[in-house]
Amino acid sequence: MRKMVFGRKLSRGRKAREALFRSLIKALIISGKITTTKAKIKAIQGEIDKLITLSKKGTLSAEKRVSAILGNNRVLAQILSGKIVKAFGTRTSGFTRMTLLSRRKGDAAEMARLEWVEKISLEEKKPAAKAKQETKAPPKKTKKTVKKAK
């Protein structure tokens, strides 16, 4: 029975588990969706909610805590506090969606995909550049092309 047991160990030590959670959260921020086991997704979903609500505060101490959780990666912290937080606006929780997938072939582990509820685009739109019209030069005559022509 799991009485008074908090969190998930995932057969790892404390440092390895923290590194796993940090890397999964970073991957979600960068790519917008991750595919992993259901247990790992359930373990990080609450952490992601806490991270976003913390970055919504906008205070200096909150920004430092978010940066520390993300491994002092300021670029990811800026992406999180900039584009991702703005996309959620007034939403207070439930920032991610878990979609169940088929079981993994090797060990039949339950697989799932974790993605943002709102559509978030991380690429900045650049104005369309004028397309240069290239005129193709006629092919150079070589010994092989001269022989084929005869």
CNS distance restraints for C-alpha pairs under 8 A (distance, minus, plus):
assign (resid   7 and name CA) (resid  43 and name CA) 7.05 0.50 0.50
assign (resid   8 and name CA) (resid  43 and name CA) 6.32 0.50 0.50
assign (resid   9 and name CA) (resid  13 and name CA) 7.42 0.50 0.50
assign (resid   9 and name CA) (resid  14 and name CA) 7.92 0.50 0.50
assign (resid   9 and name CA) (resid  17 and name CA) 7.11 0.50 0.50
assign (resid  10 and name CA) (resid  17 and name CA) 7.37 0.50 0.50
assign (resid  10 and name CA) (resid  39 and name CA) 7.85 0.50 0.50
assign (resid  10 and name CA) (resid  40 and name CA) 7.65 0.50 0.50
assign (resid  12 and name CA) (resid  16 and name CA) 5.94 0.50 0.50
assign (resid  12 and name CA) (resid  17 and name CA) 5.67 0.50 0.50
assign (resid  13 and name CA) (resid  17 and name CA) 6.00 0.50 0.50
assign (resid  14 and name CA) (resid  18 and name CA) 6.16 0.50 0.50
assign (resid  15 and name CA) (resid  19 and name CA) 6.15 0.50 0.50
assign (resid  16 and name CA) (resid  20 and name CA) 6.11 0.50 0.50
assign (resid  17 and name CA) (resid  21 and name CA) 6.21 0.50 0.50
assign (resid  18 and name CA) (resid  22 and name CA) 6.07 0.50 0.50
assign (resid  19 and name CA) (resid  23 and name CA) 6.10 0.50 0.50
assign (resid  20 and name CA) (resid  24 and name CA) 6.18 0.50 0.50
assign (resid  21 and name CA) (resid  25 and name CA) 6.15 0.50 0.50
assign (resid  21 and name CA) (resid  43 and name CA) 7.99 0.50 0.50
assign (resid  21 and name CA) (resid  44 and name CA) 6.27 0.50 0.50
assign (resid  22 and name CA) (resid  26 and name CA) 6.15 0.50 0.50
assign (resid  22 and name CA) (resid  69 and name CA) 7.25 0.50 0.50
assign (resid  22 and name CA) (resid  70 and name CA) 6.23 0.50 0.50
assign (resid  22 and name CA) (resid  71 and name CA) 7.49 0.50 0.50
assign (resid  23 and name CA) (resid  27 and name CA) 6.10 0.50 0.50
assign (resid  24 and name CA) (resid  28 and name CA) 6.25 0.50 0.50
assign (resid  24 and name CA) (resid  34 and name CA) 7.64 0.50 0.50
assign (resid  24 and name CA) (resid  44 and name CA) 7.83 0.50 0.50
assign (resid  25 and name CA) (resid  29 and name CA) 6.30 0.50 0.50
assign (resid  25 and name CA) (resid  44 and name CA) 7.37 0.50 0.50
assign (resid  25 and name CA) (resid  48 and name CA) 7.00 0.50 0.50
assign (resid  25 and name CA) (resid  70 and name CA) 7.86 0.50 0.50
assign (resid  26 and name CA) (resid  30 and name CA) 6.18 0.50 0.50
assign (resid  26 and name CA) (resid  70 and name CA) 6.96 0.50 0.50
assign (resid  26 and name CA) (resid  76 and name CA) 7.37 0.50 0.50
assign (resid  27 and name CA) (resid  31 and name CA) 5.89 0.50 0.50
assign (resid  27 and name CA) (resid  32 and name CA) 7.55 0.50 0.50
assign (resid  27 and name CA) (resid  33 and name CA) 7.61 0.50 0.50
assign (resid  27 and name CA) (resid  34 and name CA) 6.83 0.50 0.50
assign (resid  28 and name CA) (resid  32 and name CA) 4.92 0.50 0.50
assign (resid  28 and name CA) (resid  33 and name CA) 5.20 0.50 0.50
assign (resid  28 and name CA) (resid  34 and name CA) 5.81 0.50 0.50
assign (resid  28 and name CA) (resid 114 and name CA) 7.80 0.50 0.50
assign (resid  28 and name CA) (resid 115 and name CA) 7.25 0.50 0.50
assign (resid  29 and name CA) (resid  33 and name CA) 7.94 0.50 0.50
assign (resid  29 and name CA) (resid  76 and name CA) 7.18 0.50 0.50
assign (resid  29 and name CA) (resid  79 and name CA) 7.73 0.50 0.50
assign (resid  29 and name CA) (resid  80 and name CA) 7.00 0.50 0.50
assign (resid  30 and name CA) (resid  76 and name CA) 7.62 0.50 0.50
assign (resid  32 and name CA) (resid 115 and name CA) 5.89 0.50 0.50
assign (resid  32 and name CA) (resid 116 and name CA) 6.41 0.50 0.50
assign (resid  32 and name CA) (resid 120 and name CA) 7.38 0.50 0.50
assign (resid  33 and name CA) (resid 113 and name CA) 6.81 0.50 0.50
assign (resid  33 and name CA) (resid 114 and name CA) 5.45 0.50 0.50
assign (resid  33 and name CA) (resid 115 and name CA) 4.25 0.50 0.50
assign (resid  33 and name CA) (resid 116 and name CA) 6.96 0.50 0.50
assign (resid  34 and name CA) (resid 113 and name CA) 5.61 0.50 0.50
assign (resid  34 and name CA) (resid 114 and name CA) 5.35 0.50 0.50
assign (resid  34 and name CA) (resid 115 and name CA) 6.67 0.50 0.50
assign (resid  35 and name CA) (resid 111 and name CA) 7.13 0.50 0.50
assign (resid  35 and name CA) (resid 112 and name CA) 5.77 0.50 0.50
assign (resid  35 and name CA) (resid 113 and name CA) 4.34 0.50 0.50
assign (resid  35 and name CA) (resid 114 and name CA) 6.41 0.50 0.50
assign (resid  36 and name CA) (resid  40 and name CA) 6.84 0.50 0.50
assign (resid  36 and name CA) (resid  41 and name CA) 6.97 0.50 0.50
assign (resid  36 and name CA) (resid 111 and name CA) 5.68 0.50 0.50
assign (resid  36 and name CA) (resid 112 and name CA) 5.78 0.50 0.50
assign (resid  36 and name CA) (resid 113 and name CA) 6.47 0.50 0.50
assign (resid  37 and name CA) (resid  41 and name CA) 6.47 0.50 0.50
assign (resid  37 and name CA) (resid 109 and name CA) 6.70 0.50 0.50
assign (resid  37 and name CA) (resid 110 and name CA) 5.70 0.50 0.50
assign (resid  37 and name CA) (resid 111 and name CA) 4.33 0.50 0.50
assign (resid  37 and name CA) (resid 112 and name CA) 5.72 0.50 0.50
assign (resid  38 and name CA) (resid  42 and name CA) 6.18 0.50 0.50
assign (resid  38 and name CA) (resid 100 and name CA) 7.65 0.50 0.50
assign (resid  38 and name CA) (resid 110 and name CA) 5.66 0.50 0.50
assign (resid  38 and name CA) (resid 111 and name CA) 5.36 0.50 0.50
assign (resid  38 and name CA) (resid 112 and name CA) 5.28 0.50 0.50
assign (resid  39 and name CA) (resid  43 and name CA) 6.19 0.50 0.50
assign (resid  40 and name CA) (resid  44 and name CA) 6.42 0.50 0.50
assign (resid  41 and name CA) (resid  45 and name CA) 5.95 0.50 0.50
assign (resid  41 and name CA) (resid  98 and name CA) 7.62 0.50 0.50
assign (resid  41 and name CA) (resid 112 and name CA) 7.49 0.50 0.50
assign (resid  41 and name CA) (resid 113 and name CA) 7.99 0.50 0.50
assign (resid  41 and name CA) (resid 114 and name CA) 6.77 0.50 0.50
assign (resid  42 and name CA) (resid  46 and name CA) 7.56 0.50 0.50
assign (resid  43 and name CA) (resid  47 and name CA) 7.67 0.50 0.50
assign (resid  44 and name CA) (resid  48 and name CA) 6.20 0.50 0.50
assign (resid  45 and name CA) (resid  49 and name CA) 6.46 0.50 0.50
assign (resid  45 and name CA) (resid  96 and name CA) 7.18 0.50 0.50
assign (resid  46 and name CA) (resid  50 and name CA) 6.28 0.50 0.50
assign (resid  47 and name CA) (resid  51 and name CA) 6.08 0.50 0.50
assign (resid  48 and name CA) (resid  52 and name CA) 6.21 0.50 0.50
assign (resid  48 and name CA) (resid  95 and name CA) 7.98 0.50 0.50
assign (resid  49 and name CA) (resid  53 and name CA) 6.22 0.50 0.50
assign (resid  49 and name CA) (resid  93 and name CA) 6.26 0.50 0.50
assign (resid  49 and name CA) (resid  94 and name CA) 6.98 0.50 0.50
assign (resid  49 and name CA) (resid  95 and name CA) 6.45 0.50 0.50
assign (resid  50 and name CA) (resid  54 and name CA) 6.00 0.50 0.50
assign (resid  51 and name CA) (resid  55 and name CA) 6.21 0.50 0.50
assign (resid  51 and name CA) (resid  66 and name CA) 6.46 0.50 0.50
assign (resid  52 and name CA) (resid  56 and name CA) 6.09 0.50 0.50
assign (resid  52 and name CA) (resid  80 and name CA) 7.41 0.50 0.50
assign (resid  52 and name CA) (resid  81 and name CA) 7.80 0.50 0.50
assign (resid  52 and name CA) (resid  85 and name CA) 6.65 0.50 0.50
assign (resid  53 and name CA) (resid  57 and name CA) 6.78 0.50 0.50
assign (resid  53 and name CA) (resid  92 and name CA) 7.21 0.50 0.50
assign (resid  53 and name CA) (resid  93 and name CA) 7.85 0.50 0.50
assign (resid  54 and name CA) (resid  58 and name CA) 7.74 0.50 0.50
assign (resid  54 and name CA) (resid  62 and name CA) 5.83 0.50 0.50
assign (resid  54 and name CA) (resid  63 and name CA) 7.86 0.50 0.50
assign (resid  54 and name CA) (resid  66 and name CA) 7.11 0.50 0.50
assign (resid  55 and name CA) (resid  62 and name CA) 6.06 0.50 0.50
assign (resid  55 and name CA) (resid  63 and name CA) 6.19 0.50 0.50
assign (resid  55 and name CA) (resid  66 and name CA) 6.55 0.50 0.50
assign (resid  55 and name CA) (resid  80 and name CA) 7.35 0.50 0.50
assign (resid  55 and name CA) (resid  81 and name CA) 5.55 0.50 0.50
assign (resid  55 and name CA) (resid  85 and name CA) 7.32 0.50 0.50
assign (resid  56 and name CA) (resid  81 and name CA) 6.86 0.50 0.50
assign (resid  56 and name CA) (resid  85 and name CA) 6.26 0.50 0.50
assign (resid  57 and name CA) (resid  62 and name CA) 6.63 0.50 0.50
assign (resid  58 and name CA) (resid  62 and name CA) 6.40 0.50 0.50
assign (resid  58 and name CA) (resid  63 and name CA) 6.63 0.50 0.50
assign (resid  58 and name CA) (resid  81 and name CA) 7.78 0.50 0.50
assign (resid  59 and name CA) (resid  63 and name CA) 6.28 0.50 0.50
assign (resid  60 and name CA) (resid  64 and name CA) 6.26 0.50 0.50
assign (resid  61 and name CA) (resid  65 and name CA) 6.21 0.50 0.50
assign (resid  62 and name CA) (resid  66 and name CA) 6.17 0.50 0.50
assign (resid  63 and name CA) (resid  67 and name CA) 6.13 0.50 0.50
assign (resid  63 and name CA) (resid  77 and name CA) 7.47 0.50 0.50
assign (resid  64 and name CA) (resid  68 and name CA) 6.12 0.50 0.50
assign (resid  65 and name CA) (resid  69 and name CA) 6.19 0.50 0.50
assign (resid  66 and name CA) (resid  70 and name CA) 6.26 0.50 0.50
assign (resid  66 and name CA) (resid  77 and name CA) 6.49 0.50 0.50
assign (resid  67 and name CA) (resid  71 and name CA) 6.33 0.50 0.50
assign (resid  67 and name CA) (resid  72 and name CA) 4.69 0.50 0.50
assign (resid  67 and name CA) (resid  73 and name CA) 5.95 0.50 0.50
assign (resid  67 and name CA) (resid  74 and name CA) 6.06 0.50 0.50
assign (resid  67 and name CA) (resid  76 and name CA) 7.96 0.50 0.50
assign (resid  67 and name CA) (resid  77 and name CA) 5.59 0.50 0.50
assign (resid  68 and name CA) (resid  72 and name CA) 4.86 0.50 0.50
assign (resid  68 and name CA) (resid  73 and name CA) 7.77 0.50 0.50
assign (resid  70 and name CA) (resid  76 and name CA) 7.33 0.50 0.50
assign (resid  70 and name CA) (resid  77 and name CA) 7.17 0.50 0.50
assign (resid  73 and name CA) (resid  77 and name CA) 6.40 0.50 0.50
assign (resid  74 and name CA) (resid  78 and name CA) 6.05 0.50 0.50
assign (resid  75 and name CA) (resid  79 and name CA) 6.28 0.50 0.50
assign (resid  76 and name CA) (resid  80 and name CA) 6.07 0.50 0.50
assign (resid  77 and name CA) (resid  81 and name CA) 6.05 0.50 0.50
assign (resid  78 and name CA) (resid  82 and name CA) 5.64 0.50 0.50
assign (resid  79 and name CA) (resid  83 and name CA) 5.63 0.50 0.50
assign (resid  79 and name CA) (resid  84 and name CA) 6.62 0.50 0.50
assign (resid  79 and name CA) (resid 122 and name CA) 7.94 0.50 0.50
assign (resid  80 and name CA) (resid  84 and name CA) 5.02 0.50 0.50
assign (resid  80 and name CA) (resid  85 and name CA) 6.17 0.50 0.50
assign (resid  81 and name CA) (resid  85 and name CA) 5.36 0.50 0.50
assign (resid  81 and name CA) (resid  86 and name CA) 7.59 0.50 0.50
assign (resid  82 and name CA) (resid  86 and name CA) 6.21 0.50 0.50
assign (resid  83 and name CA) (resid  87 and name CA) 6.22 0.50 0.50
assign (resid  83 and name CA) (resid 120 and name CA) 7.36 0.50 0.50
assign (resid  83 and name CA) (resid 121 and name CA) 7.96 0.50 0.50
assign (resid  83 and name CA) (resid 122 and name CA) 7.17 0.50 0.50
assign (resid  84 and name CA) (resid  88 and name CA) 6.77 0.50 0.50
assign (resid  84 and name CA) (resid 120 and name CA) 6.63 0.50 0.50
assign (resid  85 and name CA) (resid  89 and name CA) 6.66 0.50 0.50
assign (resid  87 and name CA) (resid 118 and name CA) 6.71 0.50 0.50
assign (resid  87 and name CA) (resid 119 and name CA) 7.67 0.50 0.50
assign (resid  87 and name CA) (resid 120 and name CA) 6.62 0.50 0.50
assign (resid  88 and name CA) (resid  95 and name CA) 7.45 0.50 0.50
assign (resid  88 and name CA) (resid 118 and name CA) 6.85 0.50 0.50
assign (resid  91 and name CA) (resid  95 and name CA) 7.68 0.50 0.50
assign (resid  94 and name CA) (resid 117 and name CA) 7.71 0.50 0.50
assign (resid  95 and name CA) (resid 116 and name CA) 5.98 0.50 0.50
assign (resid  95 and name CA) (resid 117 and name CA) 5.62 0.50 0.50
assign (resid  95 and name CA) (resid 118 and name CA) 7.66 0.50 0.50
assign (resid  96 and name CA) (resid 114 and name CA) 6.58 0.50 0.50
assign (resid  96 and name CA) (resid 115 and name CA) 5.50 0.50 0.50
assign (resid  96 and name CA) (resid 116 and name CA) 4.45 0.50 0.50
assign (resid  96 and name CA) (resid 117 and name CA) 5.13 0.50 0.50
assign (resid  97 and name CA) (resid 114 and name CA) 5.67 0.50 0.50
assign (resid  97 and name CA) (resid 115 and name CA) 5.39 0.50 0.50
assign (resid  97 and name CA) (resid 116 and name CA) 6.04 0.50 0.50
assign (resid  97 and name CA) (resid 117 and name CA) 5.67 0.50 0.50
assign (resid  98 and name CA) (resid 112 and name CA) 6.47 0.50 0.50
assign (resid  98 and name CA) (resid 113 and name CA) 5.62 0.50 0.50
assign (resid  98 and name CA) (resid 114 and name CA) 4.66 0.50 0.50
assign (resid  98 and name CA) (resid 115 and name CA) 6.70 0.50 0.50
assign (resid  99 and name CA) (resid 112 and name CA) 5.47 0.50 0.50
assign (resid  99 and name CA) (resid 113 and name CA) 5.13 0.50 0.50
assign (resid  99 and name CA) (resid 114 and name CA) 6.54 0.50 0.50
assign (resid 100 and name CA) (resid 110 and name CA) 7.78 0.50 0.50
assign (resid 100 and name CA) (resid 111 and name CA) 6.32 0.50 0.50
assign (resid 100 and name CA) (resid 112 and name CA) 4.32 0.50 0.50
assign (resid 100 and name CA) (resid 113 and name CA) 6.44 0.50 0.50
assign (resid 101 and name CA) (resid 110 and name CA) 7.38 0.50 0.50
assign (resid 101 and name CA) (resid 111 and name CA) 5.32 0.50 0.50
assign (resid 101 and name CA) (resid 112 and name CA) 4.98 0.50 0.50
assign (resid 101 and name CA) (resid 113 and name CA) 7.04 0.50 0.50
assign (resid 102 and name CA) (resid 110 and name CA) 6.94 0.50 0.50
assign (resid 102 and name CA) (resid 111 and name CA) 6.22 0.50 0.50
assign (resid 102 and name CA) (resid 112 and name CA) 7.88 0.50 0.50
assign (resid 103 and name CA) (resid 108 and name CA) 5.02 0.50 0.50
assign (resid 103 and name CA) (resid 109 and name CA) 5.41 0.50 0.50
assign (resid 103 and name CA) (resid 110 and name CA) 4.80 0.50 0.50
assign (resid 103 and name CA) (resid 111 and name CA) 5.51 0.50 0.50
assign (resid 104 and name CA) (resid 108 and name CA) 4.71 0.50 0.50
assign (resid 104 and name CA) (resid 109 and name CA) 5.22 0.50 0.50
assign (resid 104 and name CA) (resid 110 and name CA) 6.57 0.50 0.50
assign (resid 104 and name CA) (resid 111 and name CA) 6.33 0.50 0.50
assign (resid 105 and name CA) (resid 109 and name CA) 7.90 0.50 0.50
assign (resid 116 and name CA) (resid 120 and name CA) 7.53 0.50 0.50
assign (resid 141 and name CA) (resid 145 and name CA) 6.00 0.50 0.50
assign (resid 141 and name CA) (resid 146 and name CA) 6.46 0.50 0.50
assign (resid 142 and name CA) (resid 146 and name CA) 6.17 0.50 0.50
assign (resid 143 and name CA) (resid 147 and name CA) 6.26 0.50 0.50
assign (resid 144 and name CA) (resid 148 and name CA) 6.33 0.50 0.50
assign (resid 145 and name CA) (resid 149 and name CA) 6.21 0.50 0.50
assign (resid 146 and name CA) (resid 150 and name CA) 6.72 0.50 0.50
